[in-house]
């Protein structure tokens, strides 16, 4: 089943993924500190064969008394001002009951709560006024994690709930129609016993299943870091005429790096030292820590080709080339649909680079990897690309696989630096804009943040631009028969109509769809302006049985496609190409 539109609770989830080191807590241990230590000890003492048969009993043998208490009390904490009954709604399909549930005095009842997907057991316990501490969901990664109901023990008492961890906690009413997961608000309760109706409901995110994940959790990367810089990737800053951002990685004991760059054909070399930023994926057995390096080169000359190389100490990486845009009104870009760190995409991308060497930069509409929290997936993405992004910038937005289970797209942001000009009160680098010559590109994170909170920013960008061409890139498509996205149609499509957006590029569903010119959510009148919406896929195709769209101009029920767009002044030429190099769709726009 495809993930539903997300309610954006990013700052709530960021408090969790940051490790909770600034949260008030009982004792000296947090869940994160316990899990960090457990991973280190298990990795040091067990080989791969033993790790592969890890279960809850084996894990608990590594856990000391204080650690056990932290795992049982410091996962979810809040304060109540009157005695309460706390109900834990636990998915009955989870193989193991969390170890602390019975130990802490919770009793399983005969009550059941249901939604369209899951049936939940109800476990209850009385708590006095004061702090309530609850434990981990388990050492497995059971995504339908438990959620909580709170009711006064004495009828007539009013309960005030003060969140401790997470610091931001939405409190709603437990009833049919209520959602329990912020990252899947379309999944609502269909059956709630009368005895529970009207209680306070504390929703959560499915990403919390990862906080104590150990069973079947350890991974290895096929592309581990070394002392030689690799994963060299260019991205465009806000000032595309005079800037370029370069990022790369080295093994964890390489803490300092450098970059040298110079205009092609000269000896005017500039050298800048760059400090590494330590990155951790604690479940990656053969490359847990790496150092990432990032620098934005400013004061470059427009229309100039530069050579550059990165290194550390006496270790020198390959020399590469990039160019800043010149003053003419011609440029080209190539864009990819969902990639999912697919090795066959790597060949497709390299073929695209060879077929269209005039490409100035590459775009991705999201789902770059299968699991955005796993650095080995990102290693595969960069490894399969064959280094093509070290000479042509790579501009992307997160998809639902990059920003997963309500945890945000933190690794996306850690690995790829983008302009910091997005909506106010929103983390930078996820939604952003850049101008390339006479074209405006709006790159919008539709997964991590709501459409309504970004609409004003989109309108501001479109209303003030004098760009001849306007492009918008985001993951979920507003037009497809697979699944409706009414919030996109309601909040953004009227802006695309109002300000004359030429093309919207999307992915998510694994087939190709190009609409006829659209306006006001219907076909534009002949001879009038309309926006083209194009959805594509650069990994394997699916959704073969989706019904035909009446507004479609071209549909391809297959995968491994890329799109090349050539802009010459007021003319745009669009080409869709498959893995065999055959042109599968083509059209032109004249302004």
VEXDO-378985 format. One record per residue (C-alpha): z, y, x; chain; residue number from 1; residue in one letter. Coordinates in pm, whole numbers, plus 50000, padded with zeros to 5 digits. Layout:
N
     Z     Y     X c   k r
     Z     Y     X A NUM a
...
//
This chain:
591
     Z     Y     X c   k r
 50000 50000 50000 A   1 x
 49909 50343 50132 A   2 x
 50196 50576 50211 A   3 x
 50258 50836 49941 A   4 x
 50270 51207 50004 A   5 x
 50578 51299 50199 A   6 x
 50862 51530 50113 A   7 x
 50915 51717 50436 A   8 x
 51270 51691 50567 A   9 x
 51178 51746 50929 A  10 x
 51482 51941 51044 A  11 x
 51712 51678 50890 A  12 x
 51532 51404 51076 A  13 x
 51513 51604 51397 A  14 x
 51893 51612 51406 A  15 x
 51885 51232 51408 A  16 x
 51614 51184 51669 A  17 x
 51771 51438 51900 A  18 x
 52056 51193 51950 A  19 x
 52318 51378 51749 A  20 x
 52490 51504 52063 A  21 x
 52587 51828 51889 A  22 x
 52723 51662 51576 A  23 x
 53096 51641 51502 A  24 x
 53194 51276 51545 A  25 x
 53480 51031 51537 A  26 x
 53572 50910 51884 A  27 x
 53358 50954 52191 A  28 x
 53059 50738 52097 A  29 x
 52753 50808 51888 A  30 x
 52510 50545 51759 A  31 x
 52255 50674 52009 A  32 x
 52488 50649 52308 A  33 x
 52586 50295 52210 A  34 x
 52225 50189 52165 A  35 x
 52116 50349 52493 A  36 x
 52385 50151 52673 A  37 x
 52303 49827 52489 A  38 x
 51934 49855 52576 A  39 x
 52017 49914 52940 A  40 x
 52254 49618 52961 A  41 x
 52031 49378 52771 A  42 x
 51727 49476 52980 A  43 x
 51923 49423 53302 A  44 x
 52083 49090 53210 A  45 x
 51821 48911 53000 A  46 x
 51468 48804 53079 A  47 x
 51177 48828 52838 A  48 x
 51230 48479 52697 A  49 x
 51589 48554 52594 A  50 x
 51503 48899 52463 A  51 x
 51239 48745 52240 A  52 x
 51504 48532 52063 A  53 x
 51753 48815 52025 A  54 x
 51944 48809 51694 A  55 x
 52244 48990 51548 A  56 x
 52501 48743 51679 A  57 x
 52365 48770 52034 A  58 x
 52359 49150 52009 A  59 x
 52718 49169 51892 A  60 x
 52831 48971 52196 A  61 x
 52726 49270 52406 A  62 x
 52919 49515 52186 A  63 x
 53272 49621 52279 A  64 x
 53536 49720 52021 A  65 x
 53479 50095 52050 A  66 x
 53104 50048 52035 A  67 x
 53140 49828 51730 A  68 x
 53348 50098 51559 A  69 x
 53086 50361 51637 A  70 x
 52807 50144 51493 A  71 x
 53021 50088 51181 A  72 x
 53130 50449 51124 A  73 x
 52907 50701 51299 A  74 x
 52567 50636 51141 A  75 x
 52620 50832 50819 A  76 x
 52918 51059 50764 A  77 x
 53023 51305 50498 A  78 x
 53343 51452 50357 A  79 x
 53465 51438 49996 A  80 x
 53746 51642 49841 A  81 x
 53865 51386 49585 A  82 x
 53894 51004 49584 A  83 x
 53551 50846 49531 A  84 x
 53366 50521 49484 A  85 x
 53085 50485 49736 A  86 x
 52793 50261 49641 A  87 x
 52562 50118 49907 A  88 x
 52221 50022 49767 A  89 x
 52093 49757 50010 A  90 x
 51751 49592 49990 A  91 x
 51810 49231 49888 A  92 x
 51515 49115 50099 A  93 x
 51684 49217 50425 A  94 x
 51766 48895 50609 A  95 x
 52106 48995 50748 A  96 x
 52379 49191 50576 A  97 x
 52489 49472 50812 A  98 x
 52788 49336 51006 A  99 x
 53022 49621 50913 A 100 x
 52973 49608 50537 A 101 x
 53214 49322 50467 A 102 x
 53439 49407 50762 A 103 x
 53493 49755 50621 A 104 x
 53593 49628 50277 A 105 x
 53278 49676 50073 A 106 x
 53239 49430 49785 A 107 x
 52910 49305 49652 A 108 x
 52873 49366 49277 A 109 x
 52643 49211 49019 A 110 x
 52460 49542 48977 A 111 x
 52094 49583 49076 A 112 x
 51886 49894 49136 A 113 x
 51506 49871 49147 A 114 x
 51191 50067 49221 A 115 x
 50829 49950 49215 A 116 x
 50864 49777 49552 A 117 x
 51223 49670 49613 A 118 x
 51536 49533 49449 A 119 x
 51867 49663 49584 A 120 x
 52207 49498 49579 A 121 x
 52498 49730 49507 A 122 x
 52803 49716 49735 A 123 x
 53103 49933 49654 A 124 x
 53427 50056 49807 A 125 x
 53694 50312 49713 A 126 x
 53760 50595 49957 A 127 x
 54041 50854 49951 A 128 x
 53963 51224 49980 A 129 x
 53852 51300 50335 A 130 x
 53582 51168 50564 A 131 x
 53355 50876 50473 A 132 x
 53192 50694 50764 A 133 x
 52917 50438 50714 A 134 x
 52740 50205 50957 A 135 x
 52392 50118 51078 A 136 x
 52132 49956 50858 A 137 x
 52110 49664 51100 A 138 x
 51965 49567 51436 A 139 x
 51635 49476 51272 A 140 x
 51380 49738 51170 A 141 x
 51408 49693 50796 A 142 x
 51228 50003 50671 A 143 x
 51366 50015 50315 A 144 x
 51704 50121 50451 A 145 x
 52010 50149 50231 A 146 x
 52084 50467 50037 A 147 x
 52412 50593 49899 A 148 x
 52566 50679 49564 A 149 x
 52894 50869 49527 A 150 x
 53107 50894 49211 A 151 x
 53464 51023 49151 A 152 x
 53718 50746 49133 A 153 x
 53895 50925 48849 A 154 x
 53682 51025 48552 A 155 x
 53667 51401 48513 A 156 x
 53708 51485 48881 A 157 x
 53441 51706 49035 A 158 x
 53324 51584 49375 A 159 x
 53220 51820 49651 A 160 x
 53022 51647 49927 A 161 x
 53009 51811 50269 A 162 x
 52756 51651 50506 A 163 x
 52857 51580 50865 A 164 x
 52582 51350 50990 A 165 x
 52307 51425 50919 A 166 x
 52397 51792 50914 A 167 x
 52148 51858 50635 A 168 x
 52179 51621 50342 A 169 x
 52004 51655 50009 A 170 x
 52227 51552 49716 A 171 x
 52056 51464 49387 A 172 x
 52139 51258 49078 A 173 x
 52116 50880 49069 A 174 x
 51891 50799 48776 A 175 x
 51553 50650 48692 A 176 x
 51275 50866 48831 A 177 x
 51477 50970 49137 A 178 x
 51330 50917 49483 A 179 x
 51544 50766 49756 A 180 x
 51327 50818 50067 A 181 x
 51218 51164 50173 A 182 x
 50917 51015 50350 A 183 x
 50802 50835 50032 A 184 x
 50893 51056 49742 A 185 x
 50637 50886 49519 A 186 x
 50845 50569 49525 A 187 x
 51102 50635 49252 A 188 x
 51373 50430 49087 A 189 x
 51262 50237 48781 A 190 x
 51588 50062 48695 A 191 x
 51943 50198 48735 A 192 x
 52245 50033 48565 A 193 x
 52431 50250 48316 A 194 x
 52743 50221 48531 A 195 x
 52566 50406 48813 A 196 x
 52368 50666 48623 A 197 x
 52470 51021 48690 A 198 x
 52634 50952 49026 A 199 x
 52551 51170 49322 A 200 x
 52255 51026 49514 A 201 x
 52215 51075 49888 A 202 x
 51848 51008 49978 A 203 x
 51750 50914 50331 A 204 x
 51440 50841 50541 A 205 x
 51296 50503 50632 A 206 x
 51290 50608 50996 A 207 x
 51663 50548 51015 A 208 x
 51584 50178 51044 A 209 x
 51485 50252 51405 A 210 x
 51816 50400 51517 A 211 x
 51974 50063 51601 A 212 x
 51657 49856 51628 A 213 x
 51689 49578 51886 A 214 x
 51562 49256 51727 A 215 x
 51192 49224 51806 A 216 x
 51200 49579 51937 A 217 x
 51124 49556 52308 A 218 x
 50770 49637 52420 A 219 x
 50560 49662 52735 A 220 x
 50282 49906 52816 A 221 x
 49948 49788 52953 A 222 x
 49912 50123 53130 A 223 x
 50236 50194 53321 A 224 x
 50278 50513 53521 A 225 x
 50251 50523 53901 A 226 x
 50304 50785 54171 A 227 x
 49941 50892 54127 A 228 x
 49891 51142 53843 A 229 x
 49706 51007 53542 A 230 x
 49664 51076 53169 A 231 x
 49518 51412 53266 A 232 x
 49434 51586 52939 A 233 x
 49304 51935 52869 A 234 x
 49395 52124 52551 A 235 x
 49299 52473 52441 A 236 x
 49557 52752 52425 A 237 x
 49538 53034 52173 A 238 x
 49327 53243 52412 A 239 x
 49040 53002 52458 A 240 x
 48828 53251 52655 A 241 x
 49077 53300 52938 A 242 x
 49306 52999 52927 A 243 x
 49332 52623 52956 A 244 x
 49631 52389 52929 A 245 x
 49654 52087 53158 A 246 x
 49896 51798 53112 A 247 x
 49950 51474 53304 A 248 x
 50214 51214 53394 A 249 x
 50368 51035 53693 A 250 x
 50638 50773 53734 A 251 x
 50993 50887 53672 A 252 x
 51098 50943 54033 A 253 x
 50820 51200 54079 A 254 x
 50995 51517 53968 A 255 x
 50768 51784 54112 A 256 x
 50392 51819 54089 A 257 x
 50123 52077 54151 A 258 x
 49781 52190 54036 A 259 x
 49504 52350 54239 A 260 x
 49206 52517 54072 A 261 x
 48918 52737 54179 A 262 x
 48589 52877 54041 A 263 x
 48310 52632 54112 A 264 x
 48120 52721 54427 A 265 x
 48401 52925 54580 A 266 x
 48699 52859 54803 A 267 x
 48934 53084 54604 A 268 x
 49192 52814 54538 A 269 x
 49509 52887 54342 A 270 x
 49797 52642 54375 A 271 x
 50089 52631 54132 A 272 x
 50395 52408 54143 A 273 x
 50486 52231 53819 A 274 x
 50822 52078 53730 A 275 x
 50826 51744 53553 A 276 x
 50983 51682 53211 A 277 x
 51150 51343 53176 A 278 x
 51028 51138 52881 A 279 x
 51204 50826 52754 A 280 x
 51098 50537 52534 A 281 x
 51409 50323 52566 A 282 x
 51251 50006 52428 A 283 x
 50961 50012 52676 A 284 x
 51072 49751 52928 A 285 x
 50829 49825 53211 A 286 x
 50808 50206 53186 A 287 x
 51115 50337 53004 A 288 x
 51108 50675 53181 A 289 x
 50812 50883 53296 A 290 x
 50775 51243 53402 A 291 x
 50533 51461 53209 A 292 x
 50380 51773 53360 A 293 x
 50228 52065 53172 A 294 x
 50091 52403 53270 A 295 x
 49891 52671 53091 A 296 x
 49639 52841 53315 A 297 x
 49601 53207 53220 A 298 x
 49379 53492 53340 A 299 x
 49074 53272 53377 A 300 x
 48730 53429 53363 A 301 x
 48517 53373 53049 A 302 x
 48199 53176 53094 A 303 x
 48316 53024 53420 A 304 x
 48324 52668 53548 A 305 x
 48637 52569 53735 A 306 x
 48721 52273 53950 A 307 x
 49078 52147 53962 A 308 x
 49301 51867 54073 A 309 x
 49662 51772 54014 A 310 x
 49896 51595 54249 A 311 x
 50246 51549 54385 A 312 x
 50346 51575 54748 A 313 x
 50060 51430 54948 A 314 x
 49929 51225 54656 A 315 x
 49617 51387 54513 A 316 x
 49447 51305 54184 A 317 x
 49074 51314 54119 A 318 x
 48894 51646 54116 A 319 x
 48768 51737 53768 A 320 x
 48578 52024 53605 A 321 x
 48627 52244 53300 A 322 x
 48454 52554 53167 A 323 x
 48569 52853 52968 A 324 x
 48345 52966 52679 A 325 x
 48068 53213 52754 A 326 x
 47959 53505 52535 A 327 x
 47668 53346 52350 A 328 x
 47708 53215 51996 A 329 x
 47621 52851 52070 A 330 x
 47873 52569 52108 A 331 x
 47930 52207 52008 A 332 x
 48220 51977 51929 A 333 x
 48264 51608 51852 A 334 x
 48526 51480 51614 A 335 x
 48685 51147 51539 A 336 x
 48840 50996 51228 A 337 x
 49140 50763 51253 A 338 x
 49162 50611 51603 A 339 x
 49476 50391 51603 A 340 x
 49463 50346 51983 A 341 x
 49177 50100 51929 A 342 x
 49007 49975 52246 A 343 x
 48671 49974 52065 A 344 x
 48723 50340 51984 A 345 x
 48743 50394 52360 A 346 x
 48388 50266 52402 A 347 x
 48274 50468 52101 A 348 x
 48427 50786 52247 A 349 x
 48274 50732 52590 A 350 x
 47937 50666 52427 A 351 x
 47975 50993 52235 A 352 x
 48046 51178 52558 A 353 x
 47734 51032 52718 A 354 x
 47514 51099 52414 A 355 x
 47629 51459 52369 A 356 x
 47721 51604 52710 A 357 x
 47693 51956 52564 A 358 x
 48015 51897 52368 A 359 x
 48265 52172 52448 A 360 x
 48573 52000 52303 A 361 x
 48687 51704 52093 A 362 x
 48880 51699 51765 A 363 x
 49091 51431 51598 A 364 x
 49194 51436 51231 A 365 x
 49508 51227 51296 A 366 x
 49629 50869 51325 A 367 x
 49557 50878 51695 A 368 x
 49786 50578 51742 A 369 x
 49938 50300 51534 A 370 x
 50299 50404 51585 A 371 x
 50360 50758 51702 A 372 x
 50711 50678 51828 A 373 x
 50582 50414 52071 A 374 x
 50468 50558 52400 A 375 x
 50279 50239 52487 A 376 x
 50044 50317 52199 A 377 x
 49978 50662 52349 A 378 x
 49929 50500 52689 A 379 x
 49661 50281 52531 A 380 x
 49494 50580 52365 A 381 x
 49462 50766 52694 A 382 x
 49378 50451 52886 A 383 x
 49095 50354 52654 A 384 x
 48954 50709 52661 A 385 x
 48856 50655 53024 A 386 x
 48970 51001 53132 A 387 x
 48716 51188 52920 A 388 x
 48972 51449 52811 A 389 x
 49031 51573 53165 A 390 x
 48705 51769 53150 A 391 x
 48670 51850 52779 A 392 x
 48973 51965 52574 A 393 x
 49120 51739 52307 A 394 x
 49246 51911 51990 A 395 x
 49427 51706 51726 A 396 x
 49659 51705 51427 A 397 x
 49912 51432 51343 A 398 x
 49839 51162 51089 A 399 x
 50093 50955 50900 A 400 x
 50098 50698 51183 A 401 x
 50167 50972 51439 A 402 x
 50440 51129 51223 A 403 x
 50602 50820 51079 A 404 x
 50886 50732 50842 A 405 x
 51015 51089 50816 A 406 x
 51090 51116 51188 A 407 x
 50825 51374 51264 A 408 x
 50563 51373 51538 A 409 x
 50786 51438 51837 A 410 x
 50591 51228 52084 A 411 x
 50266 51389 51969 A 412 x
 50421 51724 52060 A 413 x
 50561 51589 52386 A 414 x
 50223 51464 52506 A 415 x
 49987 51730 52369 A 416 x
 50041 52106 52400 A 417 x
 49878 52326 52138 A 418 x
 49890 52697 52044 A 419 x
 50227 52818 51916 A 420 x
 50095 53032 51634 A 421 x
 50177 52822 51327 A 422 x
 50381 52907 51017 A 423 x
 50714 53084 51060 A 424 x
 51029 52867 51052 A 425 x
 50823 52560 51143 A 426 x
 50829 52383 51481 A 427 x
 50541 52494 51701 A 428 x
 50242 52288 51808 A 429 x
 50189 52083 51494 A 430 x
 50007 52334 51274 A 431 x
 49810 52590 51472 A 432 x
 49489 52792 51489 A 433 x
 49237 52861 51760 A 434 x
 48921 53067 51782 A 435 x
 48625 52928 51971 A 436 x
 48355 53190 52007 A 437 x
 48258 53291 51651 A 438 x
 48436 53004 51478 A 439 x
 48792 52969 51347 A 440 x
 48965 52631 51347 A 441 x
 49279 52575 51141 A 442 x
 49457 52258 51251 A 443 x
 49719 52169 50989 A 444 x
 49993 51905 50996 A 445 x
 49987 51784 50635 A 446 x
 50214 51488 50711 A 447 x
 50530 51646 50853 A 448 x
 50535 51965 50644 A 449 x
 50464 52045 50281 A 450 x
 50143 52203 50157 A 451 x
 50331 52479 49975 A 452 x
 50520 52599 50283 A 453 x
 50196 52625 50483 A 454 x
 49975 52785 50218 A 455 x
 50070 53144 50306 A 456 x
 49990 53083 50673 A 457 x
 49650 52935 50584 A 458 x
 49570 53235 50366 A 459 x
 49683 53476 50636 A 460 x
 49460 53311 50894 A 461 x
 49157 53302 50666 A 462 x
 49200 53651 50522 A 463 x
 49218 53833 50856 A 464 x
 48946 53651 51047 A 465 x
 48598 53787 51111 A 466 x
 48472 53445 51225 A 467 x
 48126 53346 51107 A 468 x
 48229 52983 51078 A 469 x
 48555 52849 50934 A 470 x
 48672 52492 50980 A 471 x
 48994 52326 50862 A 472 x
 49127 51996 50997 A 473 x
 49407 51784 50845 A 474 x
 49471 51416 50784 A 475 x
 49484 51347 50409 A 476 x
 49159 51409 50217 A 477 x
 49175 51620 49900 A 478 x
 48873 51440 49756 A 479 x
 48859 51059 49742 A 480 x
 48879 50796 49470 A 481 x
 49137 50602 49673 A 482 x
 49439 50821 49605 A 483 x
 49492 51169 49462 A 484 x
 49652 51449 49661 A 485 x
 49716 51704 49388 A 486 x
 49935 51926 49606 A 487 x
 49649 51978 49853 A 488 x
 49406 52050 49570 A 489 x
 49652 52290 49410 A 490 x
 49782 52476 49715 A 491 x
 49499 52476 49967 A 492 x
 49161 52412 49803 A 493 x
 49161 52748 49615 A 494 x
 49209 52920 49952 A 495 x
 48914 52732 50099 A 496 x
 48707 52848 49800 A 497 x
 48833 53207 49814 A 498 x
 48766 53260 50183 A 499 x
 48454 53049 50223 A 500 x
 48565 52762 50445 A 501 x
 48249 52587 50561 A 502 x
 48383 52241 50636 A 503 x
 48708 52049 50593 A 504 x
 48751 51741 50814 A 505 x
 48986 51457 50716 A 506 x
 49065 51090 50775 A 507 x
 49335 50847 50649 A 508 x
 49113 50621 50439 A 509 x
 48896 50403 50655 A 510 x
 48549 50487 50535 A 511 x
 48304 50775 50556 A 512 x
 48264 51023 50273 A 513 x
 48077 51353 50271 A 514 x
 48095 51553 49952 A 515 x
 47834 51776 49807 A 516 x
 47924 52147 49827 A 517 x
 48248 52186 49629 A 518 x
 48405 52487 49458 A 519 x
 48689 52502 49207 A 520 x
 48729 52122 49244 A 521 x
 48383 52057 49113 A 522 x
 48026 52066 49239 A 523 x
 47920 52413 49342 A 524 x
 47642 52566 49135 A 525 x
 47298 52532 49296 A 526 x
 47229 52825 49525 A 527 x
 47597 52919 49558 A 528 x
 47841 52861 49840 A 529 x
 48055 52548 49848 A 530 x
 48277 52377 50101 A 531 x
 48177 52041 50248 A 532 x
 48460 51788 50277 A 533 x
 48398 51512 50529 A 534 x
 48625 51211 50580 A 535 x
 48556 50963 50858 A 536 x
 48702 50675 51058 A 537 x
 48667 50584 51426 A 538 x
 48845 50249 51412 A 539 x
 48768 49952 51190 A 540 x
 48662 50028 50834 A 541 x
 48826 49917 50512 A 542 x
 48860 50037 50151 A 543 x
 48540 49852 50067 A 544 x
 48634 49822 49700 A 545 x
 48708 50189 49631 A 546 x
 48515 50321 49329 A 547 x
 48227 50561 49392 A 548 x
 48300 50934 49393 A 549 x
 48072 51135 49162 A 550 x
 48083 51429 49403 A 551 x
 47979 51224 49709 A 552 x
 47664 51313 49900 A 553 x
 47698 51026 50148 A 554 x
 47932 50724 50167 A 555 x
 47952 50461 50441 A 556 x
 48192 50171 50383 A 557 x
 48229 50088 50749 A 558 x
 48410 50201 51061 A 559 x
 48359 50308 51422 A 560 x
 48187 50638 51355 A 561 x
 48196 50976 51523 A 562 x
 48059 51316 51424 A 563 x
 47885 51571 51643 A 564 x
 47856 51932 51530 A 565 x
 47621 52176 51700 A 566 x
 47656 52545 51613 A 567 x
 47371 52781 51705 A 568 x
 47446 53127 51576 A 569 x
 47420 53100 51199 A 570 x
 47292 52742 51200 A 571 x
 47509 52429 51199 A 572 x
 47369 52083 51267 A 573 x
 47588 51786 51175 A 574 x
 47529 51429 51291 A 575 x
 47729 51113 51217 A 576 x
 47671 50828 51463 A 577 x
 47785 50464 51460 A 578 x
 47893 50231 51741 A 579 x
 47535 50122 51801 A 580 x
 47423 50481 51857 A 581 x
 47235 50497 51528 A 582 x
 47244 50820 51327 A 583 x
 47399 50740 50987 A 584 x
 47419 51086 50832 A 585 x
 47276 51426 50910 A 586 x
 47263 51768 50749 A 587 x
 47226 52136 50835 A 588 x
 47393 52452 50714 A 589 x
 47241 52798 50743 A 590 x
 47467 53098 50695 A 591 x
//
